[in-house]
Amino acid sequence: MVNPGVPPKSRLVGQPLLYAISVFASLGVFLFGYDQGVMSGIITGPHFRKYFNNPDAIQIGTMVAVLEVGAFITSVAAGRLGDIIGRKGTLFAGAIVFTVGGAIQTFTTGFWVMIVGRVVSGFGVGLLSTIVPIYQSEISPPDHRGALACMEFTGNIVGYSSSVWLDYFCSYLDSDLSWRIPLFMQCVIGALLAAGSLVMPESPRWLLDTDQDEEGMRVIADLHGGDLEDHKAVAEFREIKDKVLEDRASGEGRTYLAMWRKYKRRVLLAMSSQAFAQLNGINVISYYAPRVFEEAGWIGRDAILMTGINSLVYVLSTLPPWYLVDRWGRRAILLSGAVIMAIALGATGWWMYIDVPYTANAVVICVVIYNAAFGYSWGPLPWLYPPEIMPLTIRAKGVSLSTSTNWAFNFLVGESTPYLQELIEWRLYPMHGFFCVCSFVLVYFLYPETKGVPLEEMDAVFGEDEYEERMDNESDEDEDETTSLLGRGLPTNNGAVNETGPRRRSRGWLGSMFKSNDEGSHEATN
């Protein structure tokens, strides 16, 4: 007989397994980070422009942004698909579809074939960009969930930076290979992700939600070290399963309509985080950085080189949140990032407006500062926040709506940027700076803090009426009740102990400004 308390040596367990999953899942975001950057360098290349008969601004914008059309479609469908075939199956499907799209782009014979290839790749990106954050959040412990999600975003920016530098080195090739090779690399990355998804474990929360309890317990135990009798693993299994059974007993619907009716506030917050991630101007830089630098005075290959240098700073800027996000919290990072981005974009427009001899260098500095601020704040957190705040029953659908919002606004910015660069010129940058100011106001008044809260207890953060009523009833029946998360902190066996007493609703929530006197007096007595 094999002792179930002894983890097998033939597989990864515990922290090594958790980080291995994170690294492989990051290939998914590396992939669409690469795809976002790869077009920025090749669209300015002479061989690319000659092959496509010197495309105008609208044609360039369409080739770049049409990927978001495909991504929007499948990101909506991914919510349903992720519930049916699981997180792992959706990840595999997204990787295969993306690989096919990359092949079509690589061997394109003209403008319209390129458009088809971009749309097909978009289908894969939509599936991956929806399911990877869900998968990551569902396998991560509460006290490391933010850090692991930020590591994942670093993979996205490493993908972007890799594509820019590959574009730069391939620009020395005096043939169509200068743009076909960077496009072909999409196929290589997609194939690696597809292969990796076959050996990754399924999300334990999805397994328990579909009554595959034995397999779900096995995955949970592996994440805790491999011991099926580990008390933390058993406690986590019971907490998740109890929440699943509670949701079923309540008769809560799982349709998009039911989700909207009960969790409208959460859905709108999730969607707004992704919308402002795009309105804050990142894809003006990600998609068109060489064009921005050409506007400022850097010409040809030098513009791609400046883009590559900027991308390295961008990668480095994604590292501090690994440490800060689970210490400072989500709100502080989003607020500080919005301020820095607004200033940097305003300064970019100013230097382009005055157009002095040192404008070229000044714009590079402003863009680097902007990219660094985004990489530290509004880059990773809009991918972390939506899956955190959605309950399990509708998590896939809620995240699919937030992700589809990302791709809708991504398309809007990507399609309009080349046209606006010609129409309003330097004014484009302070325009996006204004949106950064709007995002600051939104977070300050409406975003509750979610740092360290288990996914099954997110109702407490949002002050759901049913949850508050249950807590009040339990408090009246037994003042010494220790299982209340609001009254006595988080259970120690979930790895997220509240050492400071009662957990309160975020002061930033607009509703707290209008709370009743009874609520105020209740908080005062806690």
N, C-alpha and C positions, 0 to 999 in steps of 0.2 A: 504494500500500500504506500502511496505517495502522500506525505504529510502536506495538507493544503496550506499550512503555515509557512512552508519553505518555498520561496519563489524559484521557478525554474531558471537555470543559468542560460538557457538557449534563447531567451528573449529579453528585450529591454523592459525594465520596470522602474517605477518611481520617477525621480527627477530626470534621469537620462531619457526615459520614454517621453516625458512631457516636452523636453526641449527638442528631441528628435522629431516629434509631431509638429512642433512649432516651426522648425526649420523646413520641413517638407511642405507644410501648409503655406509657408512663405514663398515657395516656388510659384504658388498660384497668384500672389500679388506681385511677385517679381515679373511674372509673365505679362500682366496688364500694365505694369510700370514700364516694362521694356517697350510695349506696344505704343504707349503714350509718347515715349521719347523718340522712337525710331524714325517717325515721319518728320520730326523737326529738322533733322540734319539733311535728309535726302531731298526734301522739297526745294532746297536752294542749290542743289548740285547741278552742274551743266548737263551731264548725261541724262539725268532724270528729266530735266526741263525739255531737253531736245527730244527725248523719247515720247513725251506726252505733248509735244507741239507747243511748248511755252504756255502752260495753263495760266489763266488769269486768276485773280484773287478769289472769285467765287468757286472756280473749279478746285483750286488748292484747298479752300475751306471745306468743300464737300468731300474730297478724298480723305482729309484728316478727320472730319467730324462725323462722317457717315457711320463709322464704327459704333458711335454712341446710339445710333438708331437700333442696330442689332442688339446692343447691350441693354437698352431700355426694354425691348420686347421680352428677352429671356430673363431679365432680372425680375419682371413681374411674374413670369411663369415659374421662376425658381422657387418661390414660396410654396406653391402646390407640389412641385416636383420633389423638393427637399423633404416634405412630409410623407411622400409616397415611397420613394426609393432610398431615402436616407441621405445623410450629409455626405457620406463616403461615395455613394453611387453618383450623386450630383456632381461631386468634384471630378470623378473620372469622366463623366459625360462632357463636362465643360472643357477639360483638357483635350479630349479627342476632337471636339468641334473646333476649338481654337487652332489646333494643328492643321486641320483641313483648310481653314481660312488662310493660315500662313502660307500654305503651299500654293493656293490660288493666287495670292499676291506676288509670291516669288516668281511664278511662271506666267504672269499677266501678259496679255498681248495688246492691251490698250486701256483707255480710260475706264470703260464700262466694266471690263473684267476686274480691274483694280477695285472698282466700287463694290462688285459682288464679293470679292475676297475680303474687303474691309468689313462688310456687313456680316459675313459668316464668322470672321474672327470676333466681331462684336457679340454674336450669339454666345460664343464660348466665354468671353469676358463677362457678360451679364450673369451667366451661371456661376462663374468663379467668384466674382466680386460680391455676390450675395451669400454664397454658401461658406466661403472661407471664414469670414468674421463670425458667423453662427457657430461653425465647428470649433473655432478657436475658443470662443467664450464658453462653450459647453464642456470643454475638457479642462479648463483652467480653474485653479483654486481662487477664491475671492481675493486673497491678499497678493496674488501674482497676476491676476487677470489683466490689469491695465498694462503691466510691463510686457507681458507676452504679446498683447495686441500691438503695442508700440514696436516690439521687435519685428513683428509681421510687417508693419508699415515700412520699417527700414529696408526690408526685402523689396518692397515696392520701389523705393527710391534707388536702391542698388540696381534694380532692373532698368530704371530710367537712365541712370548714369552710365551703365554698361552700353546701352543703345547709343547714347550720344558719342561716347568715345569710339565705339565701333564705326559709327558714321564718319567720325573724323579720320580714322586711319584708312577706311575704305575710300575716302575722298581722293586719296593719292592714286587709286586705280583708274587708269585711263580707258574705261569701258563701262558698259551697263552693269558689270559686276559691282561697281561702286555703290549701287543701291539694291541690287538683287541679293547680295550676301547678307546685309543687315536684315532684310525681310525673311530670308531663309532661316535665320537663327530662331525665329518664332517657332518653327516646326521642331527644332531640337529641344527647346525648353518645354514645349507642350508635351512631347513624347516622354520626357523625363518625369514630368508631373503625373501623367497618366500611369506610368509604371509604378511610381511611388504610392499613388492612391490605392493600389491593389494590396499593399502590405500594411497600410495604416489602419488602426482600429476604428470602429464606428463610434459615433458620439454616444456615451452611456445614457444621456438624457433621452435621446431619440429611441434607444433600445428599450428603456423602461416605459416610455410613452406608448410603445407598440407591443408591450407585454413580453418582450424578450428579456425577462428578468435575470435569468442565469448568465447570459452573455453580458448583460449590462453590469451585473455584479463583478464579473471577471475583469471587465475593463476598468471599473472603479478601483478594484483591488490592485490591478497592475499600476495604476496611476499613483497609488499610495505605497507601492513597494512590492506588490505581488502576493501579500498575505490575505487570503480570503476571510480570515478571522480578525483582521486588524480592526480595532474599535472605531477608528476614524472612518475607515472605508464602509463599515456596516452602518454607522450613523449617517453618512452621506447618502448611502443607498436608501435608507428608510426615509430621510427627509425628502429626497426627490420623488420616491414612490408615493409617499403620503400626499405630496402636492399634486401628483398626477391623479390619484384617486379622489382627492378633494375637488379638483376641477371637474372630474367626470360626474361626481355626485351633485354638483351644482347645476348640471345640465348646460353649462356654458358652451355656446356655439363656437365653431372654429372657422366660420366663413369670414370673408372680408367685411361683410356688412355687420356681423356680430362684433368683430374686432373694432370697427369704427364706432359703433354705438357705445361700447363699454370702455374702450381705451383710446378715445379720440385724442385726448391730451398727449398721451405718450406717442401716438402715431405722428401727430403734428410736430412734436419736438424732434423725433427721429428724422422726419423728412426735412425739417428746417436746418438741422445740422449738416446734412449733405448738400442742401441747396446753397447755403452760404459758403461751404467749402469751395464751391465753384464760383459763386458771385464775388468772392474775395479775390479773384483774379489769377489763381494759380495756373490755369491752362493758357492764359495769355503768354506765360513764361514757358511752361512745359511743352506746349505744342509749337510755339513760334519764337522761342528764345533767339535763334539766329537772326530772324527778321527784326526782333527788337534791337539786337546789337547792331544790325546793319543800319537801322534808323538812327542809332546813336553815333555811327561813324566807323564801326568795324566791318570790313568788307570780306566777302567770300569765305575762305577757309578760316580766317582769323575769327569770324563770327562764330563758327562751330567750335573753335578752340576755347573762346570765352564761355560758350555754353557748357563745354566739358569741365572747365575749372569751376564754374558756378555749380555744376552738378555734384562735384566732390564736397563742396561746402554744404550743399543740400543734404547729402548722405550723413555727414558729421552732425548736422543739426538734429537728426532724428534719434541720436543716441541719448541725450539727457533725459527725455521722457521715460526711458527704460527705468530710470531711478526715481524720477520726480512724480510720475503719474499716480503711483500708489502712496505717495507721501504728501505732495501738495494737493492732490485731488484734481478732478477734471475742470472745475470752474476756473481756478486760478490760472491754469495753463491756457485755456481758451481766451480768457480776458486779456492776459498780458500779450498773447500772440496777436490778437486783433489790433491792439494799440500800436505795436511795432510795425505791423503790415500797413496800417493806414498811413503812418508817417513815411515809410519807405516808398509807397506808391505815389503819395503826394510829391515827394522829393524827385522821383523819377520823371514825373510830368513837368515839374519846374525846370529841371536841367535841360530837358528836351525843348522846352519853350524858349529859354534864353539862348540856347544854341551857341555856347562859347567854346574856345579851343579845348578846354578840359571837360566838356560835356561827355565825351565818350568814356573816359575813365570814371567820372562821377556816376554815370548810369550803371556801369558794371558794379560799382560798390553798392548802389541802392538796390539793384536787383539781387545781389548776393545776400544783403541783409534781409530783404523781403523773403527770399526763398528759405533762409535759415529760420526766420520767425514762423513761416508756414510749416516747415518740416518739424518744428518743435511743438506745434499746437494744432492748428486746423487741418494738418495733414493726417496724423494718426487718430485723433480723438473722434471725428465723425464716423470712423469705422468701428470704434470701440463702443460708443454710447448707445446706438440703436439696439444691438443684441443684448446689451445689459439691461435695458429698461423694459423689454418686452417679456411677458410671461411665456412659459413653455408652449402652452396650447396654441398660441398664434405667433410665436417668435419668427418662424420662417416666413410667414406672410407679412408680418410687420417689417422685418428687415428687407424683404423684397420690395416693399413700397419705398422705403428710405433709399435703397440702392437705385431703384428706377428713377427716383428724384435726382440722384447724383448724375445719372447718365442723361436725363432730360436737360438739366442745366449745363452739363458737360457739352452736349451737342449745341446748345444755344450759344455758349461762349466760344466753342471751337469754330462754329460756322460763321459767326459774326465778326470775330477778331480781325481777319485780314481786311475785311471791308471797312471796319471801324478804324483800323490803323491808317487807312487812306483817307477816310472821311473826316474824322475828328482829330486824328494825329495824337499829339501829346495829351489831349484831354481824356483819352481812354484810361490813363493810369490813375488820375485822381477820381475818376468815376468809380473804379473798383475800390479805391480807398474809401469812398463814401459807404460802400457796402460793408467794408470792414468795421466802420463805426456802427452801422446798423446791427451787425452781428454781436458787437460788444454789448449793446443795449439789450438785445434778445437774451444773451446768456446771463447777464446781470440780474434780470428780473424774472426769468422763466425757467432756467435750468437748475434742477435740484442736484445735489452732490450724490454720487453713487460709489465713492471710494470704499472698498472693503466690504460691501454689502453682498451676501450670497444672492444668487439669481432668484432662488425660491422666496426670498424675503424682500423683494423689491417693492411689493405693495406698501410696505411701511414707509418707504421713502416718498412715495406719491400720496400717502394718506388716503388710500382707498377707503370708501365709506364702510364697506363690509368688514374690512380688516380692523378699522378703528372701533367699530361696534363690538367685534369679537374681543378685542383687547380690553375694552371698557368692562364688558361682562365678566371676563376672567378676573379682572382686577377687583371687581365688586365681590366675586365669589371667594377669592383667595388672595389676600394681600401679599402673601409670601410666595406666590407663583414665580418660579424661576425660568420658565420656558418662554416668557414674553420677551421678544427681541427689543421692544421699545422700553420695557420696564427694567430689564436686568442685563442688557447687552447680548452679544451673540454667543452661541454655544462654543465652548473651547474646542470640541471635536470637529468643528468646521474650519478651523485654522484662521478665524477672523474675529478675535476676541475684542469686544468693545470695552476698553479699560477705563473709559471716561464716564460711565454711567449711561443714562438714557440716550437713545438715538433720537434726535429731533429732526423734524422736517427742515429742509434747506431754507435759510432766511431769504434766499434769492427768489423763492417762488412767489409770483405775483399774488396768488390767492392768499398768502399769509398777510398781505397788506390789508385785506378786508375780512380777516377771520373774526368770528363772533367773540363776544366777551367771555362766553363759557369756555371756548377753546383756549383763550388767553389765560384764564384763571387756572384751567387744567394744567397747562404747560408750566405755569408759575409754581404749582405744587409739586412738580416732578423733581 
